[in-house]
């Protein structure tokens, strides 16, 4: 864990997450700064339940393409491909209109969903192991990892 890293900290008793930059970690307190000019908030070691580190902001273009294609197809079939004739054969009457409407909607939805998925930012997080400094007899300081935190390397979906 790096000082100055953007972190999401869950603290008791409320369990509500706090997001900020890790300023320092002492033997019994984690100091989290919400913004560059803000005062650091002191979170006691016993209150800290879980820490996640930010791995950056990014979009989800593939998820956007998939959802956009599905939504566009449904829109195309039911809105663009709508017709008033009663002959509902596959290639005769409304069937062809539904097919072409669904195809047009799928292509448009794929494009729109991909763009929205790419540019809709969402911060991604990974669980972190929080090292707590421990002062041993004689003044020697070492780092002990807290058992409450996992050290998974990534939590990307």
N, C-alpha and C positions, 0 to 999 in steps of 0.2 A: 504494500500500500504506500502511496506517495503523498507526502504533505502537499496541500494545494490542489489535490484531486477533487473533482466534483463527486459528491456522495449523497446517497439517500439513506437516512438513518431512521430506523423505527425505535422509538423510545417509550418506555412504560411511564406512567400507568395507562395512558390513552392508547398507545400503539400507533398513533398518527405519525406519518413520515414527515421528516424535515429534510429539505434539500439545501445543500450549500457546499462550501469548500472546506476541507479538513485543514484547520490551521495548525493544530498540534495535538498530541496524545501524551497524557501523563499517566502515572501509575493508576490513577483513580478517576480520570476525567477525559472526555473527548471534547475538543473545542471545535465548533462548527460555525462558519461565517456564512450567513445567508446571501450576502452581496459584498461587492468589493469595499464599499464604504460603511458597511454595517458593523456593529459590535459583535464579537464572537459569542455564541451561546455555549455555555458549559453544560455538558450532558454527563452526569455521573456514570461510572462504569456499570453499576448495578441496574441502571435504567435503560441502558442500550441493549436492545433485543436483537437487532439485525442491521447489517450495513451492506449496501450495494454500491458499487462504483460505476460511474457512467462510462460507457464505451462509445459515446458520441450520439449525435442525432443523425437519423437517416430515414429514408422513406421505404415504402414497401411496393415497388413497381409490379412485381409478379402477383402479389395479392390483389392489387388494384386492377391488373389486367383480367384476372380470373373473375373477380366480382363484377367488373364492368361488362365483361362478355356475357355473363349470366343475366344481368339486369338489362343490358341492351337487347339481348335475344328476346326476353320476355316482353319488353317494350315494343320491339319490332313486330312480333307475332300478333300482339293484341291491339296495338295502336296503328302502326304503319300498315300492317297487312290486313287490316279490317276491310271487309267488303260486304255488300248488301245482297248478293245473290244467295240462293238457297242450295246450290249444287256444291256440296262439300267434299268432292272427290280430291284425291291427293294432287293431281296435276290439272284438274279441271275446275274452273270457278275459283273459289276462295282458297283452295289448297296451295296453288301456285303463289297467290298473293301473300298468304301466311309465310310460306317458305322464303320468298324474296324479302318480305318485311323483317323476318327473323334474321336473315343473313345481313341485311343492311344494319339492323340494330346491333348485331353482334360485332360487326366491324367498328361501328361508331363507339360502342360501349368499350371495346378493347382499347381503343385509342384514348378515350376520355378517362377510363379507369386507370390506365397505365400512367398518364400524366398526373392525375390526382394522387395516385399511390406514391409516385416518385417525389412529388413536391409537398406532400402532407407530412411534415416532420414529426417524428416521435422519438423521444430519447430512449435509448436502449441501455439496460443495466445488467451487470453480472454480480453475483454474490461475492463478497470479499471476506477474507480472514483479517480481523482487526488485531494487530500486534499491540499488546499492552506492555509498556516498559515496567520491569520489576527491579526494585533496588534490593540487592542482596547484602548480607552482612559485610562490612568493610567498605561500603559505598559503591560497590561494583554494580553497574546497571546492565541488565540484559533484556531481551524481548521475549515475552511469552504469548503465544496465540491463545485467544479465548476459545473455549470449547463450543460456544454457542454459534459460531460462524462457520459456514462451509467455505471451502476454497475451490469451488467449481470454477472452471476457467472461462465459461461462456454460458449465457442464457439466451442467446439469440433464438428466435422462433423460426 
